């Protein structure tokens, strides 16, 4: 249209009310979604789940051109397979191209897509171009979905070696602000090791960011010979769920039902996309913690959103009321009616939990020493079974015996060609706490396994050491037991040769135990004035347990 240069054009507000245009998918149309596989095995090739939803389309053929959209991501499309359906993939000659045939309407097809990474990534993106045909025409659908591939949990292990068993404590913690629910744990045995667990909890265990969960397993060694093909690695299997996933599922079901009742179901995908975004970005760690403890989800974080701006650009279909305002009004009304949503009890039989399989390598320990210091003898009994502790008097002569034994059962290496190993022991204690008398230092030799031995040998009653000691406590209170230190002895020209060192552990049975030392006084008389040493009370007289005469102090 020609006009004079001095004339003004039409008002921009009447020509284009909103320069922003939002494209959205209607509910029931063809769609593609990408998820991380719910079942994972650590240190193995991971897999994505590509979900193809046909919607209202009866598809005769569907070609999926799949390409990586993240640096360092390699998709192994040659190993892609359909899961949960008898539908087969027709592989094309072109790399990354998968062909599906004859898919009915309202059908969801899940394709397992293995991948590898050249570097650590938290999120990955995949470009999918779908060309599908129906009895009416052919269509092209393109999408680049992103998925979070980071693990929702972390597991640390701490091993404590004993003479006949290994106690492994697995600490399960969450790596995000969302709590976890652990439904089941299992430590799968191997050809060499077996495991036992205590009484399992009656329900799922909730793991908070500041409160991890501990799993304690008792591992025992099987009496089998080890070879090059012997499977030694155990596997820890965990079934768990992420609370944030449960929150998104509850929000989706409630809002979808409300959209259907309000005649707005065709806009469910665009609405739920924004709701999931706000749930992932605006729910704080405190909100999620309260949700896990109280079993209900506050929806106040959705009331703060500017919904009309979020849905801007959707237009006005058939010159009707503005769609952005309708959806904004709907979300505000929904939030007003649902200020709190009840969280259902987690049920792994209804919603499939996630699982992870973690390999657990038992360290090979050549020798495990056990040092046990026992107080008293046949005539002197110091240990009180009811109190669970030993009690002695100040300056009392305490007979004790140090028992030393060893085992090679935790060595999974070939020990048939080994040699004798010499060790030394030393008993130490603070000089202001104990006086030690007896054999406080010494050496002992552990013989090498014989040529006909299977490598699993332990000390016997004849070869175990029983060392007599005499202990005298020097101060009152709770005194820790004297410490026993065991070291390997290397001598000769190869003393600096590190290859002669063996990996050994010491199980000190008295670690954490203490002896209660009380004063040997039956009666004491004090003066409450400040005339004593250092300004304290003055002891006028005291009577020992075996005395009848008063003693002036």
Secondary structure by P-SEA (a helix, b strand, c coil): cccccccccccccccccccbbbbbbcccccbbbbbcccccccccbbbbbbbbbbccccccbbbbbcccccccccccccccccccccccccccccccbbbbccccccbbbbbbbbbcccccccbbbbbbbbbbbcccccbbbbbbbbbbccccbbbbbbbbbcccbbbbbbbbbbcccbbbbbcccccccccccccccccccccbbbbcccbbbbbbbbbbbcccccccccccbbbbbbbbbbaaaaaaaaaaaaaaaaaaaaccccaaaaaaaaaaaaaaccccaaaaaaaaaaccccccccccccccccccccccccccccaaaaaaaaaaaaaaaccbbbbcccccccbbbbbbbbbbbcccccbbbbbbbbccccccccccccccccccccccbbbbbbbbbbbccccccccccccbbbbbbbbbcccccccccccccbbbbbbccccccccccccccccbbbbbbbbbbccccccccbbbbbbbbbbcccccccccbbbbbbbcccccbbbbbbccccbbbbbcccccccccccccccccccccccccc
